[in-house]
């Protein structure tokens, strides 16, 4: 997921004459080298005490959007903003917490964006903020005609292409892997925005059809995973975007967004049912979890539900201005959130949402145990 609009030009390009020109690119490349080494060094360190039995431990792979993005854009976002993931940074997102529970690691499969081409790493988390199910561009991607548009801002590689990238390198999935699969929120946001801009009944119908197609495509990707050896697939459905801060700020207070998310989930489930795959996945109901968390936020330890965000967008924009970045509002979501740009010192625990659509660390810490529980209870092995 990613709620940014496509900018008209690259937000990375420093203003003419700035001393940052070229320096940012150099620092980002250096950071990629360091970020790429970190999981490798950690793995080498843990291998010292490994015995033969541990060589069959569970391995995790992830395909999706910002909800599963383990830090694809972290070199730029961390160095210049102290961010790195779509949450209250520094943090670990829920698939990373789940992987750690089973003694595994989940790190980005590639690093780059924001002026740097994607550079493959040893990680297996292919998810990218802004990714759609099968189509480009996604939210946050540079506008067509921008120089180096594929990596000038967010790279937003679609989920289907993420899977093909994995298969080109690794050929097949293995029986000791658990695969996270998720997507569709960016297809919802892109198509609803297009319909709103057009303002016609025909555009609204086209948007609904495109969103339903994205759900069908996501269901078909389950078949792709199964056909290539995946035995345990954790499929996360569409969250209820209507109850997020972005949703409740709309004219109908999120009612339309909730309905379209329900339609997406129903279409996805129907696609799986028709293909005989519904009982072949571990289906995680994020839609209901988000709704329940919003309704019961105080009982769950939150102070603020969907009426505010943990990250101060204006502070992030001010940071972008100090860096002399074009289009500073491009840098206003939780990818660029740091402890210095929180709305309050304990916001990562007190707030449910980091920005208008992404969850905080506290939300993630509540969601991960539910996923673990469903993996453990699943008969799929």
C-alpha positions in Angstrom: 0.0 0.0 0.0 1.1 3.6 -0.6 -1.2 6.6 -0.5 1.0 9.1 -2.3 0.0 10.5 -5.6 2.2 10.2 -8.7 4.4 13.3 -8.8 4.9 15.2 -12.0 8.7 14.9 -11.8 11.4 13.1 -9.8 11.2 14.1 -6.1 14.8 13.1 -5.6 16.5 15.6 -7.9 18.2 18.3 -5.7 17.7 21.9 -6.8 20.2 23.3 -9.2 23.5 24.2 -7.5 22.9 22.3 -4.3 25.9 20.6 -2.8 23.7 17.5 -2.4 23.7 16.9 -6.1 25.5 13.6 -6.6 26.3 13.3 -2.9 22.9 11.7 -2.1 23.4 9.2 -4.8 26.9 8.3 -3.5 25.6 7.9 0.1 22.6 5.8 -1.1 24.9 3.4 -3.0 27.2 3.1 0.0 24.2 2.3 2.2 23.0 -0.4 -0.2 26.4 -2.1 0.1 26.1 -2.0 3.9 22.4 -3.0 4.0 23.2 -5.9 1.6 26.0 -7.2 3.9 23.9 -7.1 7.1 21.7 -10.2 6.5 24.6 -12.1 5.1 26.9 -11.4 8.1 24.0 -12.2 10.5 23.5 -15.5 8.7 27.2 -16.3 8.8 27.3 -15.6 12.5 24.4 -17.8 13.2 25.8 -20.6 11.1 28.7 -21.1 13.6 26.4 -22.7 16.1 24.1 -24.4 13.6 23.7 -28.2 13.7 22.6 -30.4 10.8 19.0 -30.3 12.0 18.8 -26.6 11.7 19.5 -26.7 8.0 15.9 -27.6 7.4 14.4 -24.7 9.3 11.6 -22.8 7.8 12.5 -20.1 5.3 10.2 -17.2 4.5 9.5 -15.5 1.2 7.3 -12.4 0.7 5.5 -10.9 -2.3 3.3 -7.8 -1.9 3.2 -4.1 -1.4 4.2 -1.7 1.4 2.4 -3.9 4.0 5.1 -6.6 3.4 7.9 -4.3 2.3 10.9 -5.2 4.5 12.9 -2.1 3.5 13.3 -1.9 -0.3 13.8 1.8 -0.2 15.6 1.9 3.1 19.0 3.1 1.9 17.6 6.5 0.9 14.8 6.7 3.4 17.1 5.7 6.4 20.1 7.9 5.5 18.2 11.1 4.8 15.1 10.7 6.9 15.7 8.0 9.5 12.9 6.0 8.0 13.0 2.8 5.9 9.7 1.0 6.3 6.1 2.0 6.0 5.5 2.2 9.8 6.9 4.0 12.8 10.6 3.5 12.3 12.8 1.9 13.3 10.7 -1.2 13.3 10.1 -4.7 12.0 6.9 -5.3 10.0 4.7 -8.3 10.8 6.2 -10.9 8.3 9.6 -10.2 9.8 8.3 -10.8 13.3 6.6 -14.0 12.1 9.9 -15.2 10.5 11.9 -14.5 13.7 9.4 -16.5 15.7 10.3 -19.5 13.6 14.1 -18.7 13.9 14.4 -17.2 10.4 15.2 -13.9 8.9 13.3 -11.9 6.2 15.2 -9.2 4.5 14.7 -7.2 1.3 15.4 -9.0 -2.0 16.5 -5.8 -3.6 17.5 -2.3 -2.5 17.2 0.9 -4.4 14.8 3.4 -5.7 14.9 7.2 -5.2 17.6 7.6 -7.8 19.3 4.2 -7.5 18.4 1.2 -9.7 17.3 -1.8 -7.8 20.2 -3.9 -6.7 19.5 -7.6 -5.8 20.5 -8.8 -2.4 20.5 -12.2 -0.6 17.1 -11.5 1.0 13.8 -13.1 0.1 11.3 -10.2 0.8 10.4 -9.1 -2.7 7.5 -6.8 -1.6 7.7 -3.1 -2.6 5.8 -0.1 -1.5 3.4 1.1 -4.1 3.2 -2.3 -5.9 0.0 -3.3 -7.7 -0.9 -6.9 -8.4 0.1 -7.0 -12.1 0.3 -3.4 -13.5 2.7 -0.5 -13.5 3.0 2.2 -12.4 1.9 2.1 -8.8 1.4 5.1 -6.4 4.7 6.8 -5.7 6.3 5.9 -9.0 7.7 8.7 -11.0 5.5 10.1 -13.8 5.9 8.9 -17.3 8.6 11.0 -19.1 10.7 11.5 -15.9 14.3 10.7 -16.4 15.0 7.2 -15.1 11.4 6.9 -14.2 11.7 3.2 -13.2 13.8 4.1 -10.2 13.6 7.9 -9.9 11.2 7.4 -6.9 9.5 4.2 -5.7 10.1 1.3 -8.1 6.6 -0.3 -7.4 7.5 -3.6 -9.2 4.1 -5.5 -9.4 3.5 -8.6 -7.3 3.3 -10.8 -10.4 6.7 -9.6 -11.5 8.2 -10.1 -8.0 7.3 -13.7 -8.2 8.8 -14.1 -11.7 12.0 -12.4 -10.4 12.2 -15.0 -7.6 11.6 -17.9 -10.0 14.3 -16.7 -12.5 16.9 -16.9 -9.7 15.6 -19.9 -7.5 13.6 -21.8 -10.2 11.1 -23.3 -7.7 9.8 -23.0 -4.2 10.7 -25.6 -1.6 8.7 -27.6 1.0 10.4 -25.8 3.9 9.3 -22.4 2.8 6.3 -20.3 3.9 5.2 -17.8 1.3 3.6 -14.5 2.2 1.3 -13.1 -0.5 -0.7 -9.9 -0.4 -1.7 -7.0 -2.7 -4.5 -5.0 -4.3 -4.7 -1.9 -2.1 -2.8 0.2 -4.6 -5.1 -1.1 -7.4 -8.0 0.1 -5.4 -6.5 3.6 -4.7 -5.3 4.1 -8.3 -8.6 3.1 -9.9 -10.8 5.0 -7.5 -8.7 8.2 -8.0 -9.0 7.8 -11.8 -12.8 7.4 -11.5 -13.1 10.4 -9.2 -11.0 12.5 -11.6 -13.2 11.5 -14.6 -16.4 12.0 -12.6 -18.5 9.8 -14.8 -20.6 6.7 -14.2 -18.7 4.9 -16.9 -15.4 5.7 -15.1 -16.8 4.3 -11.9 -17.9 1.1 -13.6 -14.4 0.8 -15.2 -12.8 1.3 -11.8 -14.9 -1.5 -10.2 -14.1 -3.8 -13.0 -10.4 -3.1 -12.8 -10.4 -3.7 -9.0 -12.2 -7.0 -9.4 -9.7 -8.0 -12.1 -6.9 -7.3 -9.6 -8.5 -9.6 -7.1 -8.8 -12.3 -9.8 -5.2 -11.8 -10.7 -4.1 -12.1 -7.1 -6.0 -15.4 -6.9 -4.3 -16.6 -10.0 -0.9 -15.9 -8.5 -1.8 -18.5 -5.8 -2.0 -21.0 -8.6 1.4 -19.8 -10.0 3.0 -20.3 -6.6 1.4 -23.8 -6.2 2.5 -24.8 -9.7 6.0 -23.9 -8.8 6.3 -25.9 -5.7 4.9 -23.7 -2.9 3.1 -25.8 -0.2 2.4 -23.2 2.5 1.0 -19.9 1.3 0.0 -17.3 3.8 -2.5 -15.1 1.8 -3.4 -11.8 3.5 -6.7 -10.3 2.3 -7.5 -6.6 1.8 -7.6 -4.5 5.0 -10.7 -2.3 5.5 -9.3 0.9 4.0 -12.6 2.6 4.9 -11.7 2.8 8.6 -8.2 4.1 8.1 -7.6 7.9 8.7 -7.5 8.2 4.9 -10.9 6.5 4.6 -12.7 8.4 7.3 -11.5 11.7 5.8 -13.5 11.0 2.6 -16.9 12.5 1.9 -18.8 9.4 3.0 -16.5 8.7 5.9 -15.0 5.6 4.3 -18.3 3.8 3.4 -17.4 3.4 -0.3 -13.9 2.3 0.5 -15.1 -0.4 2.9 -17.5 -1.7 0.2 -14.9 -1.9 -2.5 -12.5 -3.7 -0.1 -15.3 -6.2 0.7 -15.9 -6.7 -3.1 -12.1 -7.3 -3.6 -12.0 -9.9 -0.8 -15.2 -11.6 -2.0 -13.8 -11.8 -5.6 -10.5 -13.1 -4.4 -12.2 -15.8 -2.3 -14.5 -16.7 -5.2 -11.5 -17.0 -7.5 -9.8 -19.4 -5.1 -13.0 -21.4 -4.6 -13.4 -21.8 -8.4 -9.9 -23.1 -8.7 -10.1 -25.4 -5.8 -7.5 -23.4 -3.9 -9.4 -22.0 -1.0 -8.3 -24.8 1.3 -4.8 -24.7 -0.1 -3.9 -21.3 1.5 -3.6 -20.0 5.0 -6.1 -17.1 4.6 -5.4 -14.2 7.0 -8.4 -11.9 7.6 -6.7 -8.6 7.9 -10.0 -6.8 7.0 -11.7 -8.0 10.1 -8.6 -7.5 12.3 -8.4 -3.8 11.2 -12.1 -3.2 11.9 -11.9 -4.8 15.3 -8.7 -3.0 16.3 -10.4 0.3 15.4 -13.5 -0.5 17.4 -11.6 -1.8 20.5 -8.5 0.5 20.3 -8.5 1.5 24.0 -8.8 -2.1 25.2 -5.9 -3.0 23.0 -3.7 -0.3 24.5 -4.0 2.5 21.9 -4.7 6.1 22.8 -5.6 7.1 19.3 -7.4 5.1 16.6 -8.2 6.5 13.2 -8.5 10.2 14.2 -4.8 10.9 14.0 -1.4 9.5 12.8 1.8 8.7 14.7 4.0 10.3 12.1 4.1 14.1 11.6 3.8 14.6 7.9 4.6 18.3 8.1 7.9 17.5 10.0 8.8 15.1 7.2 8.1 17.7 4.5 10.2 20.2 6.4 13.1 17.7 6.4 12.7 17.3 2.6 12.8 21.1 2.2 16.0 21.3 4.3 17.5 18.6 1.9 16.5 20.8 -1.0 14.4 18.1 -2.6 11.9 18.8 -5.3 8.3 18.1 -4.5 8.8 17.9 -0.7 5.3 16.7 -0.1 6.3 13.4 -1.9 8.2 12.6 1.3 5.3 12.8 3.8 4.3 9.2 4.5 5.6 6.7 7.0 8.4 5.5 4.8 10.2 8.7 5.9 9.0 8.6 9.5 11.6 8.6 12.2 11.6 9.0 16.0 12.3 12.7 15.4 9.2 13.2 13.3 6.7 11.4 15.5 3.7 13.4 16.8 4.6 12.3 20.3 7.5 10.4 21.9 5.4 7.2 22.5 3.4 7.6 19.3 4.6 4.2 17.9 2.7 2.5 20.7 -0.1 5.0 21.4 -1.3 5.4 17.8 -2.9 2.7 15.6 -1.9 4.3 12.3 1.6 5.6 11.4 0.2 7.6 8.4 -3.2 7.8 6.8 -3.1 4.2 5.7 -0.1 2.3 7.2 0.0 0.7 10.7 2.3 1.5 13.6 4.7 -0.8 15.4 2.1 -1.5 18.1 -0.5 -2.6 15.5 2.2 -4.9 13.9 3.0 -6.4 17.3 -0.6 -7.3 17.8 -1.1 -8.7 14.3 1.9 -11.0 14.1 0.8 -13.4 16.8 -2.5 -13.9 15.0 -0.6 -14.9 11.9 1.6 -17.3 13.8 -1.4 -18.8 15.5 -3.0 -19.5 12.1 0.2 -20.9 10.6 0.6 -23.3 13.6 -3.1 -24.4 13.3 -3.0 -25.0 9.6 -2.9 -28.6 8.3 -0.8 -27.4 5.3 2.7 -28.7 5.7 
